[in-house]
Amino acid sequence: MTNRVAAILLPLLLLAGWEGYCRWSGIPALVLPPPSAVGAALWSGLASGRLLPHLAVTAAEMALGLGIGCLVGFVAGVALAEVAGLRRLLYPYVIASQVVPKLALAPLFILWFGFGMTSTVAITALICFFPLLENTLTGLDRVDPAKRELFRMLRAGRWRTLTRLKIPSGLPVILAGLRVAVVLALVGAVVGEFIGGRQGLGASIIAAQGMMDTPLMFALFAVIAALGMLVYQATLLVERWLLSRQAKG
């Protein structure tokens, strides 16, 4: 109970201190708007319906990029874990694709896919790809040697060993990669909208910056944070459900 009360009081105290500092210091709202102005801008955007289409676009780009990136990352991770020669051949190129900053690749994505949702989804998928691949590799490699030997003695084939032993054993590590990918998916969607988006929360931030509307920018930050927390909590629920089913099975 004490921890819950503290979790509620801490943000309230921070907001009160922020509000008091803005009012008493006389700092311009253009530099740092008070929470009351941010709340007013947020309420205005939601009540008028202006923010909802942009929120829907960002959520769709996040979901599509996350789904594509995680699917490709998981399949690629399984392939590289199961075929040692393929891993030695392709893994250096995978690393090279990840160390290049995604902002540097954004102009190429715009040339290839044009402005709008497609390029943003491609950037998001590329960002989400590596956490799933790396965690899938790690999870499949950390199978108990005794269990692996047992499956070999039972003459279980590669597919049965993969689906009945390796993936279930590595599921906690794989799902940890999914949690990381969920956070990065929202980052990728917003960054993609910064570069080539015509709609979405990231594009709205750029528009608010052009209008020098700092309260609206902070309101959009709050919406992005709320969306990220909501999706992350949903991911935790799915993870608990999968792990509980695995434990019962």
Phi, psi and omega in degrees: 000319180298318180295322179292318178297318179296322180295330178279319184288325184301308179296327178295319178294320179296318179293321178295318177295321177297314180297315180296320180296317181295323183284319186274333181277340182074018180294135182298145178295338177295327180274310181213101180284148176289157179303329179297321178290322177296317178297321178296318179294321179294315180296320179297317180293321180285317183295323180280346181084006182291325185279335188298316177298322179292321176297318180296320180295313180297318179296320179294316178297320178297313182295315181294313180297319179296314181297313181293313182297318181290320179297311180295320179296319179294312180297317179295322178297318177296315181298315181290328179288327184273335183241102185298320180295321178295323179295315179295328183282316191260336187299321176301324179288327176297315178298317180298324180291338183267333182282342176285126180301137183293331177297328178290331179275344185303316178301325177293318179298323179292322177295320184283317188249351181081176177285153175113203191292323187299313180294323179293319177297321180296316178297316180297317179297320179296322179290321182281343185297313190291317179303319179291319179297311184295316181288329175293317175302312181296316181296319181287335180280339185261038176281142179303122181302327180294319178292322178297319179294323177298316178296324178293319179295327178279001178060039176286137179288173182297318182294317179294320178297321180293312187279332184261340183238301191292309182295313176300321180291324182269004185301317179301321179290320179296317180292330174297322175295326177296320179298318178296318181295325179298315179295316182290334180297318179292321176299315180297319180295316182291318179296320177299322178289330174302320188274308188227015182273144174256341176223171180110169182293323178295317177295326178293325177296317178297320178294319178295324177296319179295330178270001182058036181261082183294319177303321179294322178299314179295323177297320178292323175301319180296320179295318178298316179297318179295318178297316180297316179295321180296313181292323179295316178296322176297322178296320177298319179296317178297319179298314179297321180296315180295317181291325177292321176296320178295320180294322179288328180284000000 
